[in-house]
């Protein structure tokens, strides 16, 4: 079996200066911007992106061009273009390495997107913890200003754009677009009531587009090569390419850029497979906030439709891979502790529910209580799912419900043994290759 990767966004990652303006321009950098500004109208740019089939790469999968078309024109209000670079979900790590290796592609995509929605001010909202990324973005922005790709009268087109890199204080909830907007405005990051939606009343109560880093960075190649070229990658309904982040018990973890629709089996072949002497037990198709998959799902095409049909969400394509040494109860507990810590506290189901999920999990891991404890856990999940103010609550319960679905006996084993039957040391990468159930 031979799988062809699609190194488009990562095409120059092996070059020592890929993050510089000079390094980017060697690979047709900013040629798409010149084409958009001099040969296309804003509406034509939106149509091209819409017809390409590009869908949001931040997890939701909403069509990017459609989102841009929602911005009302001729309303007399300023329009804002915001990039969500607040990557922080466990297992998700694609935008951060991309911004380190190729920040200018993101900047070029921002200018094209801002031109399309008639925006004069754009923002990149990046996490404060990744100081090295913020510094690299700031350096790239300075280069772009000096070269005339940002600022006044860009490339002599008459289009003006200011770009601000905003460093957030660090909160998972600010990855939710309306909480991000509140944080940008200097308030506590919490989700807003919707409607109104950001396209009508977003940043500073003005029409706003919020896109993920990878979504925006995919735009220059579409403008440069055309919508038909983009559709040669991926599937009919999930067009294009994307990063698949493999981590965990694989021989060669890392970023693999391929067309949507690739399977985990194909990606594992590229990554050297599961570590020697072990077998796949469970994995996440889209980060810790998505329902788990097992080895029975190795051949599910990783696109929006097929993953959903199989019972999960493609999300951010963060493929966390766990072998048979991993306790699924312990893994779910760690994720649940994260979501309880990161809940903004605005709504009762999430604020109270995630707290009680952690308490129930700690009792289960310790082998305390009976099967009724397991039912209580599911009952709490039922009271959170679909009732929380934003998607954090739904994401928190997704790995819990799915892990009980596929590994209920393992939960019961904790009760039978009076504690966890697994040895955590065996999950480490330096542990010797062993076999056996636990």
Buried (B, 14 or more C-beta within 10 A) or exposed (E): EEBEBBBBBBBBBEBEEBBBBEBBEEBEBBBBBBBBBEEBEBEEBBBBBBBBBBBBBBBBBEBBBBBBBEBEEEEEBBBBBBBBBBBBBBBBBBBBBBBBBBBBBBBBBBBBBBBBBBBEBBBBBBBEBBEEBBEBBBBBBEBBBEBEBBBEEBBEEEBEBBBEBBBBEEBBBBBBBBBBBBBBEEEBBBBBEEEEBBBBBBBEEBBBBBBBBBBBBBBBBBBBBEBEEBBEBBBEBBBBBBBBBBBBBBEEBBBBBBBBBBBBBBBBEBBEBBBEEBEBBBBBBBBBBBBBBBBEBBEBBBBBBBBEEBBBBBBBBBBBBBBBBBBBBBBBBEBBBBBBEBBBEBBEBBBBBBBBBBBBBEBBBEBBBEEEBBEBBBEBBEBBBEBBBBBBBBBBBBBBBBBBEBBEEBBBBBBEEEBBBBEEEBBEEEBEEEEEEE
